């Protein structure tokens, strides 16, 4: 039997105290468009002690597999197909792959339409019964059921059903950023640890939309919404491992907003909003935020800045959920679209989409600050980094 797999593109769990260094697999989602040279999803081995990466190899041929997620129990990986025309339909898709545990290579196991254009984020609910994806271009969410072997089922129709189209509520007036907020743009979807609620950051609506999730039926029902500042553009979301707090990174405002999370009521209440950029950076033209993640100890939080090409670091007060800005560490890679904390919590890997590299940083366990290890490997147009997390 394979060990239990914890899903999350970024989340990590600490290895037991007695654990020794491992060569763990790590997968990279990429863009195959625009002459990137990528053929699909790549896999490498990461040394958890030395903090070094092996040369990545092609795991599966796929079109624009820009974001990845693991099944929590089965050797199955899911990827969005950020393209138009999946199965002959004018939408993107969600694809399933069986994982060869010896080599890390992937075998295609079917695809379903995402129901909307530009699917950019995917996650699997903790029970392993449903896959959820966010359509950036379509401004919508989809929830697809899974069979016992992890194969994707077609979407459930009806109300509630497995597809939700976001509605623009500004009466035809664009948001503060007219170019980026002209309509809904669902940018991520995450699920609470108990599987009851799903959270969608919509960049166009300046809100985190909350849904009741029925994973067994693969349906979503509107539950509520937490708003952020007008023009902030929420992008990605992270829950504290303790379950009481959550954060979204705001792509346009270059900020992180923290919330108190009431797991019983399924509500988010804003606590604090902080910049991701040092105060002495006067010219912020061309800078945008991308990824956010909480360290598995619950003591630190990180967010990435594209253009500034850095990782913002924060100390986290686990009693109040408040953050203290520690600075921004250069990624030594261009356009850090994504990053991930490796199993054991000792290292962070940053994906430079436009430099075609993945760089490695050591995490100071006392302060949470990052230190570049000088290790870097070539990966064509990396967009997502995914570790398979064990018990």
N, C-alpha and C positions, 0 to 999 in steps of 0.2 A: 504494500500500500504506500502511496506517495504521501508526504507530509501535507498537512493543511496549508492551503495557499491563502494568504491575505491579499485581497485586491486593493489596489491603489497605485496610480502611476507614480506617486511620489512618496507615499507613506512608507515607513520602515519600522521594523521591530528590533529590539535589542537581542543579541544572541545571549544565551545563558552564560553565566560568569565563567563556567569551566570550558566554554567553547574555544576551539583553536582556529587559526586562520583557515579560510576556505577560498577555493577558486569558484566563485559563484557566477552563474550566467546572468547577463544583462542584455536586454533587447533594445533596439533603437528604431523608433518610427521615423520616417523621413518624407520629404517631398520628392517625388520622381519627376515633377514637371520642371519646365524652364531650363532644361539643359543641365540639371544638377548632377547628372551622372549616376544617380541612385536607381536601383532596380526594385527596391521594396523595403522589407524589414531585415535588419542586420542583428547579429548576435556576437557577443564577445564574452570573455571571462574576466572577472574582477577579483584581484587578490585583496581580501578584506584586511590583511595585516600590513602588507607593503603599500597598498593603495595604488596598484598598477593595473592597467588594462591590457589585455591581449589585442592583437589585430582583429578587428571585426570581420565577420564573414557573412555572406548573404544567407539569411534564414528562410526567406520566402519571397518570391516575386509577387509584387502587389502594386497597384496604382495609388499613389498618394496616401499611404497608410500613416497619416499624420499623428494619430493618437492611439495608444494601446492600453489594454486592461486585461488582467488575469481573472479567471474563474477562481473563486475561493476554495474549491475542493477538487476540481478536476484539472488535468493537464491540458487546459484549453486557454488560448489567447484570443482576444477580440480586437479588431482594428476598424477604425472608420476608413471608408474609402472616400476621400475628400475630392470627389469628381462628380460630374453630371453623367447620367445615362446608365446607372446601375440596373442591370436586368432590363435594359431598354427603356427605362423610365427617366424622366428629366429631374432626377434627384441623385444624391449621393447614396452611399450604402454602408452597411455594417457587416463585416466579414468575420467568420470564425476560423480558427486554425488549431489543429491538434499539435501538441508540443512533443517532440522527441527528446526525452529527458537525458539521454546520453550525449546528444550533440547540440541540442538547442534549436535544431532546424524545425520548420513548421510545415504542416500539410493542410491545404485548404479544406474546410469542412462546411462550405455553404455560405451564402450571402443573402441579406435581405435589404430592401430599400430603406433608407433612413427617413423617407417621407418628405424631405426638404433639401434645399440646396446647401452645399458647403458644410457637411457634418465635420465638427472640429474637436469633439471631446466625447469620450466613452467611459462608462463605468459599469461594474457588475454589482448587483445588490448582495449584501452579506450572506444571504441564504443560497445564492447561486441559482436562483430561479428566473432572474430577469436581467437583461442588458439594457442600459439607457444611453441615449446619445443626444447631443445638442447640435442643432443645425444653425450655424451662424448666418448663412445667406438666407435661409428660409425663416429664421426667427421662430423656431419650433423645437419641440422635444418629441422623442419617440421612445417607447418602452416595448421591448420584444421579449417574449417568453422563451424559455430554454427547455429542451427535452432532458431526459435523465442523463444522456451522454453529452450534453452541452451544445447540441445543435440549435441554431436559431429558428424560432417559429415566426410565422407571419404576424403582423400587428393585429391586435384586437380592435375591432371597430365599435362605434357606439359612444355613449356618454354615461359614465366615464369609459374611456377606451385607452388605447395605448399610444395615441397621438394627440398632442396639444399644440395648437397654433397660438402664439402670443399675439396680442392685439396692441396696436399703438394707441396710447391714451392721451396724446397731446393735441387732439382735434386738428390734425394735419400740419401742425407747427413742428418743425424739426427740433431736436434737442439743442443744447448749448453748442455742441459740435455738429454743424449741419451736414458735414461730409460723412461722419461716422455714425450719427444718431438720427438718420432720416427714417428709420423704421426699426422694429425689434431685431435684435441680434443675439440669440441665445448662444452663450460662449462656453458654458460648462455645465455639467450636471454631476452632483455628488449625493450620496445616500448616507443617512444617519446610521450609526453602528447597530441600532436595533431594527433597522430596515423599515421603519414606519413612515419616514418622510424623505423626500428628495428635494434638493436645493438647486436652482438654476440661476446662475449669474447672467443677466441680460444686459449687454453693453448699451443697447439702444434705449432701453427703458429705465436705466439708472436704478435697477432694483435686483434684489435676490428673491426670486419667486419660489414659494414653498408649495409642495404638492404632497398629498397623501398617496403613498405608494402601496398598492396591493400586488406584491411580487408573484403570488400564486396565480392570479388572474392576469398579470402583466398589464395593469391599468394605472392611470394617474388621475387624481381629482384635485382641483385647485383648493388650497388651504389658507394661503395668506401671502404677504409680501413684506420684505424689509427694504426700505428705500435708502439710498445714499445721496450725496450732494448732486445737484443737477450738473450734468456734464462730466461726472466722475468716470463713468464707463466701467462698471464692474466686469471683471473678466474670469478669474478663477477663484476657487473657494477652498478653505481648509478647516477641518474640525479638530479641536483639541482632543488628544487621546483620552482625557478624562471626561469628555462629553459635555462640559458645561459652557464652553466657549467656541466661537467660530470666527473666521476672518475672510474677507474678500479683498483681492488686490484690484485696484482701480486703474485700468490701463491708461485712461486719458488724463486723469488728475494727478497721477504719480503718487498715489497714496495707498495705505492699507487701512481698512475699516474693521474694527473689532466689534463683536456682538456677544451678549450673554445668550445662551441657548437654553430654552426650557424644553427639555426632551419630552415631557408629558404633554404639554400644550402645543408643541411644535412651533414655537415663536422665537424670533430673533429680536433682541433689543440692543441698539447701538451703545457701545461703551466709549469708543475713542477712535479718532482718525489721525494717522501720522504720515508724514512724507516718507517716500522711499529714497529720496535724493538728499545728499548733504546740503545744508542751508547755504553754503558758500558757492554752490553751482548756480550762477545767475542765468546763463543761457540754457534753457531746457528744450530748445527746438530739436525736433527729431527724436525725442526720448519717449518711450512708452513702456509700461509695465507688462509682464507676461505671466510668470508662474509664482505660486506661493506654496509653502509647506511648513508644517510644524515638526520640530525635531521629536523623535520617538520618546525622549524623556519628558517631553512637555515643557521644557525649560527655555527653548529658543524658537524663533520663527524667522523664516527667510523669504525674500521676494526678489524677483529678477527685474532688471532695468535694461531694456534694449536701447541702443543709441548711446547711453551712458556706459553700457556693457559692464554691468556690475551686479553683485548680489547684495541686497540690503539685509543687514543683520540686526536682530532685535533680541533683547533679553525679555523673558516672559514671566510675569508674576502669576503663578498658578492659583493664587487666592482670589485675585481681582480680575484677571484676564488682561490687565494693562501691559503695554509694551514700552520698552525703553530702547531708543535707536542707538545702535552701536557703531554705525558707519556702513560704508558700502565697499565691498572688496571687488577689485577688477577681475573679470572672468578670464582674461587672456584669451578670449574667443569673441568673435563678432556676432552680435544679435543673440543673446541668451534666451531663446524661445522657451526653454524648459531646463529644469534641473531635477535631480533626485538624490535623496539621502540613501546611502548604501546600507545593507543589513549590518547591524552592529552599531550604527549611528556614529561611526568614526570618520566617515568621509562623505563629501558631497561632490556629485558629478554635474557639470554644466554643459549644455548643448549649444554650441555656436552655430546657428542655422546658416549664417552667411559666410562664416569662415570654414565650414565643413569640418569642424573639430569638436571633440569632447575633452574637457579639461577636468583635472581632479584636484580637490582641496581636502586638507585635513581639517577636522573640526575640533577645536579646543574644548574638552569636556567640561572645563570649569567656567569658561567665558562664553562659549558658543561662537567665537570668532573663527574665521576661515583663514587657512594658510595654503597658498599654492604649492603643490608638491613637485611641480615641474613636469608632471606626467600629462601627456596629451596624445590623443590618437585621431586619425583621420576617419570621419564618417560623413558621407555625402548628405548635405542638407538635413542634419538631425533636428527633429521637431519634438520628440518624446523619448525619455529614458525610462525603462521599466525593469525593475528587479522583481523576481518572484520571492515573496516573503513567506518564511516558514514559521513554526510555532516558537 
